[in-house]
Amino acid sequence: MIPIISKNIIDDLPLQKFAASEKISKLLLFTEEQKHKPLIKTASTDNNQLINLFTQMLQALNLKVADNNVKNVLESLSNSDIKTAIRKNGGDKREEIKIVSKHQKDSHYTIDISKDLITKEGKKIYMVSCYARDAYLGRYLIKRNYYFTPDREDFANAAYDEILVKMASLKDRYYSDILDVSGIFAQMKKILDGVVSEIKSEEDSGPLNVNRS
């Protein structure tokens, strides 16, 4: 077998983010299909069936709703028409933080943080993502996606800024010998666990120490 040289490895980050956007797009498509069946404030059999179906979709897509507030999220997505939403805070954003190990035997880490606008069938939603991987193996340690309805763009920006600032601080603590390399993964996970959004998706895997000496 011919070994793959690390510098020639294809960056699959756009593919990973595309898969995440397609996942949430299924929910947007569902709400568009239901536009002729608007949710009502009073309880009804049809309303409960719609919420149950939406809940089943969330579970199938491995998505979680904050505080199990499924009805409010469904109503927000149903009203997320592009023409009624105004982009006011600079649109898409992206930053990359690299933590280069101080010792050859330890892995490097690459942390990609982004905010993207996802649209589907006239609906929109904001996705804030944080993907962290071992730069030597190309193995993802953390994949987190946080989703915000259009009326909560300020919260999407706040989540993006929060992740960016705290991950940069994590890097500084490592270089200042306050944090050992073995604690990087646990701290990244702790930071991301504290981020709040209406819908979120998370995929974490345990760290793998690589000895390259």
Helices and strands as residue ranges (DSSP letters): G 6-8, H 13-33, H 45-60, E 64-65, G 66-68, H 70-78, G 82-84, E 93-99, E 109-120, E 123-134, E 139-148, G 150-152, H 153-175, G 181-183, H 184-193, E 199-204
